[in-house]
Amino acid sequence: MNTKHTPLPWRLRTYSQLGSMKSAEVLGPPHTDGGDYAPIATAHAYEGDAELIVRAVNAHAALVEALRAVWQWDDNGGLYEDATREAWNRAKEMVEAALALAEGKGGRE
């Protein structure tokens, strides 16, 4: 799937409380002219739902990359060959970074 989308990272801005829901605005990266962040979507949602969407979108590429690295490591014989130890360590670091990003604990932004 090569569908184009707004460049990453996305950000979340919440405003106007509506009971237990807030109006949430998802923002793309700043305009190239240095202006404000570009709005992508606005919706009435629980703040946690909107945060989850933004984290999932921002973590998607890192998670796919990490899974590919683990798959490649396994295709190369796994830990049964010493030559793959470096590939395993690299894959493991990628998985840790992708999980941190997906869980909102840091990573690429």
N, C-alpha and C positions, 0 to 999 in steps of 0.2 A: 504494500500500500504506500503510494507516494503522494498522498493528498497534501497540498500546501496548507500551512497554517501560520498564524502570527508567530514571529520569532520569540524565542524564550530568552530570559525567564519571564514568566507571568508573575504578577503581584496581585494582592487582594486589598481592596479598600472597602471598609464597611461604614455605613452611616444610616441614619434614621431608623430607630428602634420601632418595630411594629409588633408589640406584644413580645413573644419569645423569638420572633424572627427579626432579622435586620435586612435592609436593602444592601446587597453586596455588589460591588463593581469589580470585575476582573480586568486588570490592566496589562497591556503588553509593554515591551521595553520603551524607553523614551524615544520621542521622534528624533530623527537624525539631525534636525536643526537645533537639538538641545532643549526642545520644549518639554512639556509635561508628558507623563506616560499616556499612551494611547488606550482609550477604553475598548475592550473587546466585547464585554457583555455585562448587563445589569439584570439582576433578578432578586426577588424576595426569597430568601432561603435562610435556614439556620446557619449561623456563622461557621459552625463546624463542618457543614456540608460544603460550603464555599471554600474553606481552607483545604479540605480533602481534595477537591477538584484541582486546585492550584498546585498542591504538592504532587498529585499524581501526574499532572501534565509535565511539571518541571523534572520529575524523576524518570519519566518514561524512557528517554534515550539512554540514560545511565544504566537502568535496569536491563534493557535490551543488550547493551554493550557488555555488561557483566555476564549475562547468560551466555552470550556468544563466546566469551573468553573461557567460561567453564566447559562449554560444549567442545571447544577446540582442544582444551587440555585433555578432556576425556578421550577424544578421538586420537590423540597422540600417545595413548597408552597409560594415562593417569599416573599415579605414583609408582607404577611398576618399573619405571625407567628414571634414572637419576637426572637425565637431561630435561625432564619436564618439571622438575622442582621449581625452577625459576618461573615457568609459565603458570604453575599452580599458585605461587606466591603473588604473582601479578593479578591473576583472576580473583584471588581471595581479597586483595586490596580493592579491586573494582567492585566486588559484591558488597563489601563493608561500606564503601563510599556511596554506592547506589541506595543501599538500605537506609543510611543516615539521611540522605536527601529525601527519600520517600516518607520517612518518619518525621521529617521536619527538624532534624537535629544537626543540620549543617550540610556541607557538600557544595557542589557547584551551584551557583545562582547567577 
